[in-house]
Amino acid sequence: MILSVLAYVLLSLVVGFVGRNSRVGFVGAFVLSLLLTPIIMGLAYLVAEPRKSP
């Protein structure tokens, strides 16, 4: 049980790291991956375009 929760949080952190250059940033990506599951958010960030730099 504890290992499953730890794995879930670690995957959410990875998704947050991947989404750090998106519109919602690291914290937003991390929270959304906690709420929606890291797999769904990870796939969303893989197909989304990166944020354009000014």
PDB file as gemmi writes it, atoms N, CA and C in Angstrom:
CRYST1    1.000    1.000    1.000  90.00  90.00  90.00 P 1                      
ATOM      1  N   MET A   1       0.824  -1.193   0.000  1.00  0.00           N  
ATOM      2  CA  MET A   1       0.000   0.000   0.000  1.00  0.00           C  
ATOM      3  C   MET A   1       0.872   1.264   0.000  1.00  0.00           C  
ATOM      4  N   ILE A   2       1.811   1.347   0.912  1.00  0.00           N  
ATOM      5  CA  ILE A   2       2.671   2.529   0.977  1.00  0.00           C  
ATOM      6  C   ILE A   2       3.538   2.636  -0.270  1.00  0.00           C  
ATOM      7  N   LEU A   3       3.998   1.510  -0.770  1.00  0.00           N  
ATOM      8  CA  LEU A   3       4.823   1.519  -1.980  1.00  0.00           C  
ATOM      9  C   LEU A   3       4.015   1.999  -3.181  1.00  0.00           C  
ATOM     10  N   SER A   4       2.752   1.640  -3.246  1.00  0.00           N  
ATOM     11  CA  SER A   4       1.891   2.088  -4.339  1.00  0.00           C  
ATOM     12  C   SER A   4       1.696   3.600  -4.297  1.00  0.00           C  
ATOM     13  N   VAL A   5       1.458   4.140  -3.116  1.00  0.00           N  
ATOM     14  CA  VAL A   5       1.276   5.584  -2.971  1.00  0.00           C  
ATOM     15  C   VAL A   5       2.569   6.306  -3.324  1.00  0.00           C  
ATOM     16  N   LEU A   6       3.699   5.780  -2.898  1.00  0.00           N  
ATOM     17  CA  LEU A   6       4.987   6.379  -3.210  1.00  0.00           C  
ATOM     18  C   LEU A   6       5.242   6.369  -4.715  1.00  0.00           C  
ATOM     19  N   ALA A   7       4.922   5.273  -5.375  1.00  0.00           N  
ATOM     20  CA  ALA A   7       5.102   5.190  -6.825  1.00  0.00           C  
ATOM     21  C   ALA A   7       4.200   6.189  -7.543  1.00  0.00           C  
ATOM     22  N   TYR A   8       2.964   6.351  -7.065  1.00  0.00           N  
ATOM     23  CA  TYR A   8       2.013   7.289  -7.651  1.00  0.00           C  
ATOM     24  C   TYR A   8       2.531   8.727  -7.541  1.00  0.00           C  
ATOM     25  N   VAL A   9       3.035   9.075  -6.369  1.00  0.00           N  
ATOM     26  CA  VAL A   9       3.558  10.425  -6.150  1.00  0.00           C  
ATOM     27  C   VAL A   9       4.821  10.652  -6.982  1.00  0.00           C  
ATOM     28  N   LEU A  10       5.681   9.654  -7.067  1.00  0.00           N  
ATOM     29  CA  LEU A  10       6.892   9.791  -7.879  1.00  0.00           C  
ATOM     30  C   LEU A  10       6.559   9.964  -9.357  1.00  0.00           C  
ATOM     31  N   LEU A  11       5.581   9.211  -9.848  1.00  0.00           N  
ATOM     32  CA  LEU A  11       5.158   9.382 -11.241  1.00  0.00           C  
ATOM     33  C   LEU A  11       4.551  10.767 -11.458  1.00  0.00           C  
ATOM     34  N   SER A  12       3.823  11.260 -10.473  1.00  0.00           N  
ATOM     35  CA  SER A  12       3.272  12.607 -10.564  1.00  0.00           C  
ATOM     36  C   SER A  12       4.375  13.653 -10.595  1.00  0.00           C  
ATOM     37  N   LEU A  13       5.436  13.440  -9.836  1.00  0.00           N  
ATOM     38  CA  LEU A  13       6.581  14.347  -9.872  1.00  0.00           C  
ATOM     39  C   LEU A  13       7.250  14.345 -11.240  1.00  0.00           C  
ATOM     40  N   VAL A  14       7.361  13.182 -11.842  1.00  0.00           N  
ATOM     41  CA  VAL A  14       7.947  13.079 -13.181  1.00  0.00           C  
ATOM     42  C   VAL A  14       7.089  13.843 -14.187  1.00  0.00           C  
ATOM     43  N   VAL A  15       5.770  13.687 -14.086  1.00  0.00           N  
ATOM     44  CA  VAL A  15       4.869  14.410 -14.984  1.00  0.00           C  
ATOM     45  C   VAL A  15       4.980  15.913 -14.739  1.00  0.00           C  
ATOM     46  N   GLY A  16       5.113  16.315 -13.493  1.00  0.00           N  
ATOM     47  CA  GLY A  16       5.312  17.722 -13.179  1.00  0.00           C  
ATOM     48  C   GLY A  16       6.581  18.259 -13.801  1.00  0.00           C  
ATOM     49  N   PHE A  17       7.639  17.464 -13.769  1.00  0.00           N  
ATOM     50  CA  PHE A  17       8.908  17.863 -14.384  1.00  0.00           C  
ATOM     51  C   PHE A  17       8.754  17.996 -15.893  1.00  0.00           C  
ATOM     52  N   VAL A  18       8.051  17.057 -16.505  1.00  0.00           N  
ATOM     53  CA  VAL A  18       7.830  17.116 -17.953  1.00  0.00           C  
ATOM     54  C   VAL A  18       6.975  18.334 -18.308  1.00  0.00           C  
ATOM     55  N   GLY A  19       5.994  18.647 -17.466  1.00  0.00           N  
ATOM     56  CA  GLY A  19       5.094  19.756 -17.751  1.00  0.00           C  
ATOM     57  C   GLY A  19       5.568  21.104 -17.255  1.00  0.00           C  
ATOM     58  N   ARG A  20       6.798  21.205 -16.816  1.00  0.00           N  
ATOM     59  CA  ARG A  20       7.305  22.460 -16.257  1.00  0.00           C  
ATOM     60  C   ARG A  20       7.344  23.584 -17.272  1.00  0.00           C  
ATOM     61  N   ASN A  21       7.453  23.268 -18.541  1.00  0.00           N  
ATOM     62  CA  ASN A  21       7.488  24.299 -19.587  1.00  0.00           C  
ATOM     63  C   ASN A  21       6.125  24.529 -20.215  1.00  0.00           C  
ATOM     64  N   SER A  22       5.082  23.983 -19.621  1.00  0.00           N  
ATOM     65  CA  SER A  22       3.740  24.174 -20.152  1.00  0.00           C  
ATOM     66  C   SER A  22       3.108  25.407 -19.536  1.00  0.00           C  
ATOM     67  N   ARG A  23       1.893  25.693 -19.912  1.00  0.00           N  
ATOM     68  CA  ARG A  23       1.193  26.871 -19.413  1.00  0.00           C  
ATOM     69  C   ARG A  23       0.957  26.790 -17.908  1.00  0.00           C  
ATOM     70  N   VAL A  24       0.677  25.606 -17.378  1.00  0.00           N  
ATOM     71  CA  VAL A  24       0.381  25.474 -15.947  1.00  0.00           C  
ATOM     72  C   VAL A  24       1.635  25.357 -15.100  1.00  0.00           C  
ATOM     73  N   GLY A  25       2.767  25.056 -15.694  1.00  0.00           N  
ATOM     74  CA  GLY A  25       4.023  24.954 -14.957  1.00  0.00           C  
ATOM     75  C   GLY A  25       4.146  23.655 -14.159  1.00  0.00           C  
ATOM     76  N   PHE A  26       5.215  23.581 -13.376  1.00  0.00           N  
ATOM     77  CA  PHE A  26       5.509  22.363 -12.618  1.00  0.00           C  
ATOM     78  C   PHE A  26       4.423  22.040 -11.599  1.00  0.00           C  
ATOM     79  N   VAL A  27       4.057  23.043 -10.798  1.00  0.00           N  
ATOM     80  CA  VAL A  27       3.092  22.806  -9.718  1.00  0.00           C  
ATOM     81  C   VAL A  27       1.729  22.420 -10.280  1.00  0.00           C  
ATOM     82  N   GLY A  28       1.290  23.115 -11.310  1.00  0.00           N  
ATOM     83  CA  GLY A  28       0.005  22.794 -11.924  1.00  0.00           C  
ATOM     84  C   GLY A  28      -0.007  21.400 -12.531  1.00  0.00           C  
ATOM     85  N   ALA A  29       1.057  21.042 -13.212  1.00  0.00           N  
ATOM     86  CA  ALA A  29       1.145  19.715 -13.812  1.00  0.00           C  
ATOM     87  C   ALA A  29       1.180  18.633 -12.732  1.00  0.00           C  
ATOM     88  N   PHE A  30       1.890  18.907 -11.648  1.00  0.00           N  
ATOM     89  CA  PHE A  30       1.971  17.951 -10.543  1.00  0.00           C  
ATOM     90  C   PHE A  30       0.604  17.741  -9.900  1.00  0.00           C  
ATOM     91  N   VAL A  31      -0.090  18.830  -9.610  1.00  0.00           N  
ATOM     92  CA  VAL A  31      -1.405  18.718  -8.973  1.00  0.00           C  
ATOM     93  C   VAL A  31      -2.408  18.044  -9.903  1.00  0.00           C  
ATOM     94  N   LEU A  32      -2.398  18.423 -11.168  1.00  0.00           N  
ATOM     95  CA  LEU A  32      -3.309  17.781 -12.111  1.00  0.00           C  
ATOM     96  C   LEU A  32      -3.020  16.292 -12.266  1.00  0.00           C  
ATOM     97  N   SER A  33      -1.759  15.924 -12.237  1.00  0.00           N  
ATOM     98  CA  SER A  33      -1.436  14.499 -12.352  1.00  0.00           C  
ATOM     99  C   SER A  33      -1.832  13.737 -11.093  1.00  0.00           C  
ATOM    100  N   LEU A  34      -1.809  14.404  -9.945  1.00  0.00           N  
ATOM    101  CA  LEU A  34      -2.311  13.762  -8.723  1.00  0.00           C  
ATOM    102  C   LEU A  34      -3.824  13.539  -8.813  1.00  0.00           C  
ATOM    103  N   LEU A  35      -4.515  14.511  -9.384  1.00  0.00           N  
ATOM    104  CA  LEU A  35      -5.975  14.420  -9.466  1.00  0.00           C  
ATOM    105  C   LEU A  35      -6.458  13.510 -10.593  1.00  0.00           C  
ATOM    106  N   LEU A  36      -5.792  13.559 -11.738  1.00  0.00           N  
ATOM    107  CA  LEU A  36      -6.271  12.842 -12.921  1.00  0.00           C  
ATOM    108  C   LEU A  36      -5.516  11.564 -13.248  1.00  0.00           C  
ATOM    109  N   THR A  37      -4.516  11.238 -12.576  1.00  0.00           N  
ATOM    110  CA  THR A  37      -3.580  10.126 -12.744  1.00  0.00           C  
ATOM    111  C   THR A  37      -2.399  10.558 -13.607  1.00  0.00           C  
ATOM    112  N   PRO A  38      -1.225  10.133 -13.225  1.00  0.00           N  
ATOM    113  CA  PRO A  38      -0.015  10.515 -13.968  1.00  0.00           C  
ATOM    114  C   PRO A  38      -0.001  10.009 -15.411  1.00  0.00           C  
ATOM    115  N   ILE A  39      -0.610   8.884 -15.668  1.00  0.00           N  
ATOM    116  CA  ILE A  39      -0.579   8.324 -17.025  1.00  0.00           C  
ATOM    117  C   ILE A  39      -1.349   9.218 -17.986  1.00  0.00           C  
ATOM    118  N   ILE A  40      -2.537   9.671 -17.593  1.00  0.00           N  
ATOM    119  CA  ILE A  40      -3.340  10.534 -18.457  1.00  0.00           C  
ATOM    120  C   ILE A  40      -2.623  11.859 -18.693  1.00  0.00           C  
ATOM    121  N   MET A  41      -2.117  12.462 -17.644  1.00  0.00           N  
ATOM    122  CA  MET A  41      -1.434  13.749 -17.790  1.00  0.00           C  
ATOM    123  C   MET A  41      -0.131  13.600 -18.563  1.00  0.00           C  
ATOM    124  N   GLY A  42       0.587  12.509 -18.347  1.00  0.00           N  
ATOM    125  CA  GLY A  42       1.817  12.274 -19.102  1.00  0.00           C  
ATOM    126  C   GLY A  42       1.546  12.173 -20.584  1.00  0.00           C  
ATOM    127  N   LEU A  43       0.498  11.464 -20.959  1.00  0.00           N  
ATOM    128  CA  LEU A  43       0.134  11.362 -22.369  1.00  0.00           C  
ATOM    129  C   LEU A  43      -0.302  12.712 -22.922  1.00  0.00           C  
ATOM    130  N   ALA A  44      -1.018  13.487 -22.123  1.00  0.00           N  
ATOM    131  CA  ALA A  44      -1.456  14.814 -22.569  1.00  0.00           C  
ATOM    132  C   ALA A  44      -0.249  15.709 -22.842  1.00  0.00           C  
ATOM    133  N   TYR A  45       0.766  15.657 -21.986  1.00  0.00           N  
ATOM    134  CA  TYR A  45       1.945  16.499 -22.195  1.00  0.00           C  
ATOM    135  C   TYR A  45       2.828  15.994 -23.321  1.00  0.00           C  
ATOM    136  N   LEU A  46       2.768  14.729 -23.613  1.00  0.00           N  
ATOM    137  CA  LEU A  46       3.557  14.220 -24.734  1.00  0.00           C  
ATOM    138  C   LEU A  46       2.993  14.686 -26.075  1.00  0.00           C  
ATOM    139  N   VAL A  47       1.676  14.834 -26.162  1.00  0.00           N  
ATOM    140  CA  VAL A  47       1.078  15.245 -27.439  1.00  0.00           C  
ATOM    141  C   VAL A  47       0.884  16.752 -27.529  1.00  0.00           C  
ATOM    142  N   ALA A  48       0.988  17.477 -26.421  1.00  0.00           N  
ATOM    143  CA  ALA A  48       0.804  18.932 -26.421  1.00  0.00           C  
ATOM    144  C   ALA A  48       2.052  19.639 -26.913  1.00  0.00           C  
ATOM    145  N   GLU A  49       1.852  20.810 -27.481  1.00  0.00           N  
ATOM    146  CA  GLU A  49       2.982  21.620 -27.910  1.00  0.00           C  
ATOM    147  C   GLU A  49       3.609  22.298 -26.710  1.00  0.00           C  
ATOM    148  N   PRO A  50       4.914  22.477 -26.701  1.00  0.00           N  
ATOM    149  CA  PRO A  50       5.549  23.225 -25.603  1.00  0.00           C  
ATOM    150  C   PRO A  50       5.166  24.699 -25.684  1.00  0.00           C  
ATOM    151  N   ARG A  51       5.243  25.376 -24.545  1.00  0.00           N  
ATOM    152  CA  ARG A  51       4.930  26.797 -24.483  1.00  0.00           C  
ATOM    153  C   ARG A  51       5.974  27.570 -25.283  1.00  0.00           C  
ATOM    154  N   LYS A  52       5.527  28.560 -26.018  1.00  0.00           N  
ATOM    155  CA  LYS A  52       6.438  29.372 -26.826  1.00  0.00           C  
ATOM    156  C   LYS A  52       7.133  30.382 -25.943  1.00  0.00           C  
ATOM    157  N   SER A  53       8.430  30.514 -26.108  1.00  0.00           N  
ATOM    158  CA  SER A  53       9.209  31.483 -25.341  1.00  0.00           C  
ATOM    159  C   SER A  53       9.118  32.850 -25.992  1.00  0.00           C  
ATOM    160  N   PRO A  54       8.987  33.905 -25.198  1.00  0.00           N  
ATOM    161  CA  PRO A  54       8.915  35.256 -25.786  1.00  0.00           C  
ATOM    162  C   PRO A  54      10.264  35.720 -26.304  1.00  0.00           C  
TER     163      PRO A  54                                                      
END                                                                             
